[in-house]
Structures are given as C-alpha cells and as structure tokens.
Amino acid sequence: MIRKELFASEYRDRLSTFHFKTAFFFAVENIRHDVWREDNLLNCVKYILATIKRFLKRRYCPHFTIDNVNLFYDKFERHEFP
C-alpha cells in the first residue's frame, strides 16, 4: 500500500515489493526484536522506510540471501536516486 501510494506514480514497478521486503528483512535483522510489536507498528514502518532510504543513498540494495547482488542494478538512472 505504501509503495503504491507514495512511490508508484514516479517509479512504477522499478521500486518493487521485493525491495520493500528486502528492507523489511534487513530492518528486522538489525533492530532489537522487542521493537517488533503490533502496538509499535508505525515505528516499525519508519525503520523499514529508513532502511530503503539508506539503500537509495548508497545506490545499493543488497539481496538478503545472495552476496554481491544489487537489487537496484539496471532499475534506476543515477539522477533518480536522490
């Protein structure tokens, strides 16, 4: 829903649900487990979006299970990252 409403108009399917799922996995891995509670959902979404932002700043979205794979490869032009 967030991807469709906030990003799809500009990036269409180039910023995919797979990118968001990958950001979710990295956020879960890097943030204390007690944070991931239903009553803290808004903050959890913020962590995921911050993770995507970090990936975009680096121009590199790592695959969660396969090393040295950039999920942004051939998806965006350099000027689109900011």
C-alpha positions in Angstrom: 0.0 0.0 0.0 2.8 2.5 0.9 4.7 1.6 -2.3 1.7 2.1 -4.5 0.5 5.3 -2.9 3.9 7.1 -2.3 6.3 5.6 -4.9 4.4 4.0 -7.8 3.5 7.3 -9.5 7.2 8.2 -10.0 8.9 4.8 -10.0 6.1 2.5 -11.2 7.3 -1.1 -10.7 11.0 -0.3 -10.6 10.8 0.1 -6.8 9.1 -3.2 -6.2 7.6 -5.1 -3.3 10.7 -7.2 -3.4 12.8 -4.1 -2.5 10.5 -3.4 0.4 10.5 -7.0 1.6 14.3 -7.0 1.5 14.4 -3.7 3.5 12.0 -5.4 6.0 14.3 -8.4 6.4 17.3 -6.1 7.0 15.4 -3.9 9.4 14.3 -7.0 11.4 17.8 -8.3 11.5 19.3 -5.0 12.7 16.8 -3.8 15.2 16.1 -5.3 18.6 13.4 -8.0 18.5 11.3 -6.4 21.2 10.6 -3.4 19.0 8.6 -5.5 16.5 5.2 -5.4 18.3 1.8 -4.6 17.0 1.5 -1.6 19.2 4.7 -0.2 17.7 3.7 -0.7 14.0 4.2 2.9 12.9 7.8 2.9 14.2 8.4 -0.4 12.5 7.3 1.0 9.2 9.6 4.0 9.8 12.5 1.6 10.3 11.8 -0.1 7.0 11.5 3.2 5.1 14.7 4.4 6.7 16.4 1.2 5.5 15.1 1.8 2.0 16.4 5.4 2.2 19.8 4.1 3.3 19.9 1.7 0.3 19.0 4.5 -2.1 21.7 6.8 -0.7 24.2 4.0 -1.3 22.7 3.2 -4.7 22.9 -0.4 -3.5 20.1 -2.7 -2.3 21.7 -5.9 -1.2 19.9 -9.2 -1.8 19.1 -10.7 1.6 20.4 -14.2 0.9 22.7 -13.9 -2.0 26.0 -12.0 -1.6 27.1 -9.3 -4.1 23.7 -8.8 -5.7 22.5 -5.3 -6.1 18.7 -5.3 -6.5 18.8 -1.7 -7.8 21.0 -2.8 -10.7 19.5 -1.7 -14.0 16.4 -0.3 -12.3 17.2 3.4 -11.8 19.1 6.1 -13.6 21.8 7.8 -11.5 19.8 11.0 -11.3 16.8 9.2 -9.8 18.5 8.1 -6.6 18.2 11.4 -4.7 
